[in-house]
Amino acid sequence: MTKVAIPLFGSRVSPRFDCAPDILIVTVEGGKVVDKNKFTPLRLAPAVQLINQLIQREVQVVICGAIDCFSSRFLTQSGVRVIPWVTGEADEALKLFTEGKLEPGIILSPGGRKRWRYWGARGPGRRF
Amino acid sequence: MLREPMGKREESQFIDIILDSIADGVFTVDKEWKITSFNRAAERITGITRHQAIGQHCFDVFHANICQTACALRRTMETGKEIIDLPINIVNQRGETIPVSISTAILRDQKGHIVGGVETFRDLSAIEKLRKELSKQYSFEDIISKNYQIQKLFAILPDIAESDSTILLQGPSGSGKELFARAIHNLSPRKNKPYVIVSCGALPDTLLESELFGYVKGAFTDARSDKPGRFTLADKGTIFLDEVGDLSSSMQVKLLRVLQEKEYQPLGATATIKVDVRIIAATNKDLTELKEKGLFREDLYYRLNVIKIELPPLSQRREDIPLLIEHFIRVFNLEMGKKISGVSDDVLRLLMRYDFPGNIRELQNIIEHAFVLCKGSIIELEHLPREVIEKQEHLMRESPVPYQGLQEAEAQIIRETLKRNNGHRGKTAQALGIAKSTLWRKMKRYKIEQI
């Protein structure tokens, strides 16, 4: 059983981790979604507060858009796996995650998948 | 020579060249919020290439803190009003949070139909860094000020702290006496020893005496065990005696003895206790005046007044108000978990004119009050305590509005003189000591109609 948090912007993955109006919490078991609920983080609260809330809810994976290094490191050091720079519909991202195919930096658009080149990316995409 | 009209492709290349020559980041979006152009500075600031950005939603590229909740471009598209220099922050592709200021405008086609929007943004990292450096320059321990008088104090405070002399801090309540006392202790060789605060005005004599000097078992009915006095607790450290001007004459004698002999006698004890304490006394009263009126012992006055530090009221160091507002906003943001970025111009204008009878403590309370009520990112007038606004409105009614600038002042004076002279230009010019033609020119420039 894995608990996944996806900061939301409407139905999309929030472009920014710390400014999402809603957080979707999904429980995934055996490649299937078994539970889904949302919570609203305190508005204008600093990222640390959101991270603490996620840790309290025993979240193991965070799927998000842009995330600052500090928050990313904080989450990773707290044992939370971060899949950052994901762009597109949250459901699509979740589907890929359950299939074990969600990669950091992915752009899920109707025209096909592309990748962001971002600071934490491995391989050739590392520098930009 | 006439130039051939440009083709569509050439025109777009030409626009790209212009955009790339601009130092600010610029991107344009269509009505679906998809990026249609992205200049070189935008690439540099966000770390995203033009190739990657074009066709993506602006929020997926720009990653600003306001994208999801208060998109500036959306506001502009909805209201038609441009936004200029709004301070926000973005997360770039390196995962760094970059402070930027943004400006927005609507893009229309030749027929005037809205086709999208344009957003320009300026990297404020360097300015922010400078601002931080500057604020370092204006702070000392926990004291923040750029006031000339206080800056002078900053310079001598380490020397004062180094010495073991008794200090008298004089200033109105809320002017930061306790902060100075703590700074002196922290800078002194006694910094790792106790720092004890006693508010002399808060306790009746008998209680204060047992607080300061302690008592031994059996000294009075309820004295079931020995109680060390604050002086003993502060041994080898510093004792801060607040509101020393409120001490009764009998307590003044007892304090004088500690100062002179460096020893005291706990209540009911037969032996004296030696103490090594540095004394910092503070008062919001004028001790010289109290001494002259015979309410404060002259010998104690001279014992306390070895080094005197006078703290000005906040109304005499108005230049510190913006710095202090910024400081309290930072503190309360951390304390209350909010992200308030500042106060509106109206609030700053009001606070700059307010006379702060409660000094810095009052300013702190005003900001705290505003923090509780403010749900957005900027503190507005409606978030301030009602009595502050009412008091200020009352003052404004009594005194005319100060002039905004030289030109405004001149225009105002001309208007008033014209009014006094029933609109007679000759008399007005004479009263102002200028020629009629000059008056006419100035009236035209300031758009003053005949009154």
Chai-1 contact restraints between the chains, C-beta under 6 A:
chainA,res_idxA,chainB,res_idxB,connection_type,confidence,min_distance_angstrom,max_distance_angstrom,comment,restraint_id
A,F9,B,Q68,contact,1.0,0.0,6.0,A-B,restraint_1
A,P15,B,F59,contact,1.0,0.0,6.0,A-B,restraint_2
A,P15,B,D60,contact,1.0,0.0,6.0,A-B,restraint_3
A,P15,B,H63,contact,1.0,0.0,6.0,A-B,restraint_4
A,P15,B,C67,contact,1.0,0.0,6.0,A-B,restraint_5
A,R16,B,H63,contact,1.0,0.0,6.0,A-B,restraint_6
A,C19,B,N65,contact,1.0,0.0,6.0,A-B,restraint_7
A,C19,B,Q68,contact,1.0,0.0,6.0,A-B,restraint_8
A,P21,B,Q68,contact,1.0,0.0,6.0,A-B,restraint_9
A,L44,B,K338,contact,1.0,0.0,6.0,A-B,restraint_10
A,L44,B,K339,contact,1.0,0.0,6.0,A-B,restraint_11
A,A45,B,G337,contact,1.0,0.0,6.0,A-B,restraint_12
A,P46,B,G337,contact,1.0,0.0,6.0,A-B,restraint_13
A,Q49,B,G337,contact,1.0,0.0,6.0,A-B,restraint_14
A,A66,B,H63,contact,1.0,0.0,6.0,A-B,restraint_15
A,A66,B,V91,contact,1.0,0.0,6.0,A-B,restraint_16
A,D68,B,V91,contact,1.0,0.0,6.0,A-B,restraint_17
A,D68,B,G95,contact,1.0,0.0,6.0,A-B,restraint_18
A,D68,B,T97,contact,1.0,0.0,6.0,A-B,restraint_19
A,C69,B,G95,contact,1.0,0.0,6.0,A-B,restraint_20
A,T87,B,D60,contact,1.0,0.0,6.0,A-B,restraint_21
A,Y118,B,Q93,contact,1.0,0.0,6.0,A-B,restraint_22
A,W119,B,Q93,contact,1.0,0.0,6.0,A-B,restraint_23
A,W119,B,R94,contact,1.0,0.0,6.0,A-B,restraint_24
A,W119,B,G95,contact,1.0,0.0,6.0,A-B,restraint_25
A,F128,B,G47,contact,1.0,0.0,6.0,A-B,restraint_26
A,F128,B,Q93,contact,1.0,0.0,6.0,A-B,restraint_27
